[in-house]
Amino acid sequence: MQNKNSRIKMKRSGLILLVCLLINTISTSHASELNWVAQWLGEEMREQLVREVAKEFVFLYPDVELNIEFARTLPNEGKNHKWKSAYKIVEMVNSGDITADVVFLDVIIYAHVAELLNDPHWGEKHLIDVSDLPWFRKSQKDFILSSPYYREQTGGIFIGPYIEGFFTCLWQNQEVARQIGIAIKDRNMTLDDFLSYAKQLSDYNKKNNTSIPFIKLCSWNRLEILFEYLFKSLCHDPNFAIDEKYDKEKERLFLETLLVFEKLSTYQPMVNPDFADLKIDNWIREYLDGDGLFIVAGSYMYSHFLGTYPEKYSNAIPVEPPIIKYSNGLVGDFIPTFAVMKKSPNKDAALNLLKLWSEPKFADKWVAYTKNPTGLRGNLQTPASETGDDVYNSYVLDMTSNYSHLPMRYYRALTYIFGDKNPVTANELRANLAQILLGKMTARQYYDDVMDRFRDQ
């Protein structure tokens, strides 16, 4: 009987040991997987950089199985990739099932998630704050760490390395400029220069029975960039221009900037009337094929042009937007790109991926591959282009050299005019600026409407 009981105890002990081994095996297997929602699918050298980082990560951490899913391939058909990423994050937050350890998350996606969760500080609860990690503090440029502006965009915390930087600008179609006979200034353009280009194109269209728009727009309308540049160049002081506080003087400058758009509307066709239904890929192709003199966007368009229409990407070159009175710096931003979910089952591996992205060699590659600035510290003071000196690389270097001493912001909405009582969303501003350029609304009509709403609060 005693032997029988001993055998039973041994069997039970063996079963417990087997169960423990199975649990440990399952846990180890789960921990060895790292699921990453990545960005830049189909964007040529940006995607190549993602692949290179992934390859080095797998080499450095052979025990980790890295699974990559690009934001563009996420569900929610009909939504753009940033909204798809936002829905993915919200789904994980609500369910508690963390199916992605590292997520694609920039300031726009952070705002989308905040809207969906009705919580501007959701990041504190659900993301790892990398603020105090030594590799993070060592790898970011000083202004990222010292200015509250950057962390305030993501709920008061640092969520990951500031890989991506961009300068907003005008893009000029060289082929169209040559066709019309316009020599466009790519630096130090004045408002009078800009208006003269609009007149020359309008005259050309009348003479040749063509309808090339001065500014080619699509459903992804970014006219607020041009507005912000023009407004900024009217301000006597660069810090006054970016201060998110209402001032009576800014009210006057708001109308003055709107009147510039109204003046542009006298030269038709100023924009293409079908823009609201024009998708971004078709917009790029039509523009590079010669349907438009300018577009308003950012330095990031280099990768979009190259990825969408490599045969004609070089038709478009970046040019500095017009200045009315003062050179008060750039409209642009430095943004984080990836973050780690706080409940990730593989936090260490996830943070190692972010640490790898922060290395100087990848900062240098970002600048060389994408022709864009970065918030990361690189090995080189002025990273050279992989393809040699060109207009894209030169633009980034010139803008950095000329304006790095001035504050750079890209607010999108009019908080830099009306402060925390701003009644105008970015989408509303874009839509109404287009209406003014089309000649369907006057500057005074829109100004009065906005001021009535501002004063009625």
Secondary structure, 3 states (H helix, E strand, C coil): CHHHHHHHHHHHHHHHHHHHHHHHHHHHHHHCEEEEEECCCCCCHHHHHHHHHHHHHHHHCCCCEEEEEEHHHCCCCCCCHHHHHHHHHHHHHHHCCCCCCEEECCHHHHHHHHHHHCCCCHHHHHECCCCCCHHHHHHECHHHHHCHHHHHCCCCCCCCCCCEEEEEEEEEEHHHHHHHCCCCCCCCCEHHHHHHHHHHHHHHHHHHCCCCCCECCCCCCCHHHHHHHHHHCCCCCHHHHHCCCCCHHHHHHHHHHHHHHHHHCCCCCCECCCHHHCCHHHHHHHHHCCCCCEEEEECCHHHHHHHHCCCCHHHEEEECCCECCCCCCCEEEEECCEEEECCCCCHHHHHHHHHHHCCHHHHHHHHHHHCCCCCECCCCCCCCCCCCCCHHHHHHHHHHHHHCCCCCECCCCCHHHHHHHCCCCHHHHHHHHHHHHCCCCCHHHHHHHHHHHHHCC
